[in-house]
Amino acid sequence: MSGTDDKERLDREIIAMRVAKELPDGGYVNLGIGIPTLVSSFVPEGKAVFYHSESGVLNCGPLAEEGEEDIDLINAGGQFLQAVPGMSFFGSADAFAMIRGGHVDVTVLGAHQVSAKGDLANWMLPQRGVGNVGGAMDLCLGARTVIVAMEHTDRQNQPKIVEECTLPLTGKGCVSLIVTDLAVIERNGEVLTLKELAPGWTAQEVQDLTGAHLVLAADLKEYQL
């Protein structure tokens, strides 16, 4: 067992909370399945974010409270959403036209792997025979900014940030920011810069769990929430 196996990692809600800080005020944002769906619950007060879904919803609220679920208001993960004034509905063709037309400012996606070049693999796990082609492929190309929110390692504690993806790609060179349970990492070209660390973790410990070289930011700091 390595020296970091029993160290505390940040939970999914903290990852989502950190990602929420990156969303632009007045931006059109698409949230993928998994950790990204939690982001809508942590947008700072006073910031307006218009959520978009491939299912044909724009300007939906955060996740619905128990007892307030509406079967017709769901996100990409099938979770129930709150209704908000100005909410609009349309067909999937129009929803994808928004993505392909460059009208989505930010998408937040989960990942199986992210490479040093910003390649994203998140749709297929060949060893498990599990995969689903969906909106992520369009979002990687059409969204102006792609943020990945994920655990730093997989269930076998193997790095999910790698030099080259070995899993089938969803998009090439599309990821600009990676937020994990250990770190915040910015991608510029083929350079991954370690910007923030989870409390109690060192840069070397994060590097040891990363399959690609990390450059330390001059102002490297603890996770900023």
C-alpha positions as CSV (number, residue, x, y, z in Angstrom):
1,M,0.0,0.0,0.0
2,S,1.4,3.4,-0.9
3,G,1.7,6.2,1.5
4,T,-1.3,8.1,0.1
5,D,-3.8,5.2,0.0
6,D,-5.3,6.2,3.3
7,K,-5.2,10.0,2.8
8,E,-8.5,11.8,2.6
9,R,-9.6,13.0,-0.8
10,L,-12.2,15.7,-1.5
11,D,-15.8,14.5,-2.0
12,R,-17.8,14.9,-5.2
13,E,-19.7,17.9,-3.8
14,I,-16.4,19.8,-3.2
15,I,-15.3,19.1,-6.8
16,A,-18.6,20.4,-8.1
17,M,-18.4,23.5,-5.8
18,R,-14.9,24.3,-7.2
19,V,-16.1,23.9,-10.8
20,A,-19.0,26.2,-10.2
21,K,-16.6,29.0,-9.6
22,E,-15.4,28.7,-13.2
23,L,-18.8,29.3,-14.7
24,P,-19.2,32.7,-16.3
25,D,-22.0,35.0,-15.2
26,G,-24.7,35.0,-17.9
27,G,-23.1,31.9,-19.6
28,Y,-24.8,29.1,-21.3
29,V,-23.6,25.9,-19.6
30,N,-24.1,22.2,-20.3
31,L,-23.5,19.7,-17.5
32,G,-22.7,16.1,-18.2
33,I,-23.5,12.9,-16.3
34,G,-22.0,12.2,-12.9
35,I,-20.2,14.8,-10.8
36,P,-21.0,17.6,-13.4
37,T,-24.7,17.3,-12.6
38,L,-24.0,18.5,-9.0
39,V,-22.5,21.8,-10.2
40,S,-25.8,23.5,-10.6
41,S,-26.4,23.3,-6.8
42,F,-23.2,25.4,-6.0
43,V,-23.3,28.4,-8.3
44,P,-22.5,31.5,-6.1
45,E,-25.4,33.7,-5.2
46,G,-25.9,36.6,-7.6
47,K,-24.4,34.7,-10.6
48,A,-26.8,33.9,-13.4
49,V,-26.1,30.7,-15.4
50,F,-28.4,29.4,-18.1
51,Y,-28.3,25.6,-18.2
52,H,-28.6,23.7,-21.5
53,S,-29.5,20.0,-22.0
54,E,-29.3,17.9,-25.1
55,S,-32.8,16.6,-24.1
56,G,-34.2,20.1,-25.1
57,V,-34.2,22.3,-22.0
58,L,-32.7,25.8,-21.6
59,N,-32.5,27.8,-18.4
60,C,-33.4,25.1,-15.9
61,G,-32.8,25.4,-12.2
62,P,-30.6,23.2,-9.9
63,L,-31.6,19.7,-8.8
64,A,-35.1,19.5,-7.4
65,E,-35.8,19.0,-3.7
66,E,-37.4,15.7,-2.6
67,G,-41.1,15.9,-3.1
68,E,-40.8,18.5,-5.8
69,E,-39.8,16.2,-8.7
70,D,-41.4,16.7,-12.1
71,I,-41.0,13.7,-14.5
72,D,-40.8,16.1,-17.5
73,L,-37.9,18.1,-16.0
74,I,-34.7,16.0,-16.0
75,N,-31.0,16.6,-16.7
76,A,-28.6,14.4,-18.8
77,G,-28.3,12.0,-15.8
78,G,-32.0,11.6,-15.4
79,Q,-32.1,13.7,-12.2
80,F,-35.0,16.0,-11.5
81,L,-34.6,19.7,-12.0
82,Q,-36.3,22.7,-10.5
83,A,-38.4,24.9,-12.8
84,V,-37.4,28.6,-13.1
85,P,-39.0,31.6,-14.8
86,G,-38.0,31.8,-18.4
87,M,-37.4,28.1,-18.8
88,S,-37.8,26.9,-22.4
89,F,-38.3,23.6,-24.1
90,F,-37.5,22.4,-27.6
91,G,-36.6,19.3,-29.6
92,S,-33.2,17.5,-29.4
93,A,-32.4,18.7,-32.9
94,D,-32.6,22.3,-31.8
95,A,-30.6,21.4,-28.6
96,F,-27.8,19.9,-30.7
97,A,-28.0,22.8,-33.2
98,M,-27.2,25.1,-30.3
99,I,-24.1,23.0,-29.5
100,R,-22.9,22.7,-33.1
101,G,-23.6,26.4,-33.7
102,G,-21.2,27.4,-30.9
103,H,-23.8,28.8,-28.5
104,V,-22.7,26.8,-25.5
105,D,-20.1,28.7,-23.5
106,V,-19.0,25.9,-21.1
107,T,-19.5,22.2,-20.8
108,V,-18.6,20.3,-17.7
109,L,-18.0,16.6,-18.4
110,G,-16.8,13.5,-16.5
111,A,-13.9,11.4,-17.9
112,H,-12.3,8.0,-17.9
113,Q,-9.1,9.5,-19.1
114,V,-7.7,12.9,-20.1
115,S,-4.3,13.2,-21.9
116,A,-1.6,15.8,-21.6
117,K,-2.8,17.2,-24.9
118,G,-6.3,17.7,-23.7
119,D,-7.8,14.6,-25.4
120,L,-10.9,13.3,-23.6
121,A,-12.0,9.7,-23.3
122,N,-15.3,9.3,-21.5
123,W,-17.8,7.2,-23.6
124,M,-16.4,3.7,-23.6
125,L,-14.8,1.2,-21.2
126,P,-13.9,-1.7,-23.5
127,Q,-13.0,-4.0,-20.6
128,R,-16.5,-3.7,-19.2
129,G,-18.2,-3.6,-22.5
130,V,-19.9,-0.3,-21.4
131,G,-20.2,2.6,-23.7
132,N,-22.7,5.1,-25.0
133,V,-22.3,7.6,-27.9
134,G,-24.0,10.8,-26.9
135,G,-23.8,14.6,-26.7
136,A,-20.3,14.7,-25.3
137,M,-18.8,14.3,-28.7
138,D,-20.7,17.3,-30.0
139,L,-19.9,19.3,-26.9
140,C,-16.1,18.6,-27.2
141,L,-16.2,20.3,-30.6
142,G,-18.9,22.9,-30.2
143,A,-18.6,24.2,-26.6
144,R,-16.2,27.1,-26.2
145,T,-14.7,25.7,-23.0
146,V,-14.5,22.1,-21.8
147,I,-14.0,21.5,-18.1
148,V,-13.5,17.9,-16.8
149,A,-14.8,17.1,-13.2
150,M,-13.7,13.6,-12.0
151,E,-11.8,11.6,-9.4
152,H,-8.1,11.7,-10.0
153,T,-7.7,7.9,-10.2
154,D,-9.9,5.0,-11.2
155,R,-11.2,2.2,-8.9
156,Q,-7.8,0.5,-9.1
157,N,-6.1,3.7,-8.1
158,Q,-4.6,4.1,-11.6
159,P,-4.1,7.6,-13.0
160,K,-6.9,9.0,-15.2
161,I,-4.7,11.9,-16.3
162,V,-2.2,10.3,-18.7
163,E,0.3,11.2,-21.4
164,E,-1.8,9.4,-24.1
165,C,-5.3,8.1,-23.8
166,T,-5.6,4.3,-24.2
167,L,-9.4,4.3,-24.3
168,P,-11.5,5.4,-27.3
169,L,-11.5,9.1,-27.6
170,T,-14.5,11.4,-27.3
171,G,-12.7,14.5,-28.4
172,K,-9.1,15.6,-29.2
173,G,-7.4,18.6,-27.7
174,C,-10.6,19.9,-26.2
175,V,-10.1,20.0,-22.4
176,S,-8.8,23.2,-20.9
177,L,-9.3,22.6,-17.1
178,I,-9.4,19.4,-15.0
179,V,-10.8,19.5,-11.5
180,T,-10.4,16.4,-9.4
181,D,-10.6,15.2,-5.8
182,L,-6.9,16.0,-5.5
183,A,-6.1,19.0,-7.7
184,V,-7.0,21.7,-10.2
185,I,-5.0,21.4,-13.4
186,E,-4.9,23.8,-16.3
187,R,-4.0,22.6,-19.8
188,N,-2.2,24.9,-22.3
189,G,-1.0,23.1,-25.4
190,E,0.7,20.0,-24.2
191,V,1.5,21.5,-20.8
192,L,-0.4,20.5,-17.7
193,T,0.0,23.1,-14.9
194,L,-0.9,22.2,-11.3
195,K,-2.7,25.2,-10.0
196,E,-4.3,24.0,-6.7
197,L,-3.9,21.1,-4.3
198,A,-6.4,19.4,-2.0
199,P,-5.8,20.2,1.7
200,G,-3.1,18.0,3.2
201,W,-1.6,16.9,-0.2
202,T,1.8,17.7,-1.6
203,A,2.6,18.4,-5.3
204,Q,4.8,15.2,-5.3
205,E,2.0,13.1,-4.0
206,V,-0.4,14.3,-6.7
207,Q,2.3,13.8,-9.3
208,D,2.8,10.2,-8.2
209,L,-0.9,9.6,-8.9
210,T,-0.7,11.3,-12.3
211,G,0.3,9.6,-15.5
212,A,1.5,12.8,-17.2
213,H,4.1,15.4,-16.2
214,L,2.8,18.3,-14.2
215,V,4.3,21.8,-14.2
216,L,3.9,23.6,-10.9
217,A,2.3,27.0,-11.0
218,A,4.3,29.8,-9.6
219,D,1.4,30.6,-7.3
220,L,0.4,27.0,-6.5
221,K,-2.1,27.1,-3.7
222,E,-4.6,25.1,-1.7
223,Y,-8.0,24.4,-3.2
224,Q,-9.9,27.7,-3.6
225,L,-13.6,27.5,-2.7
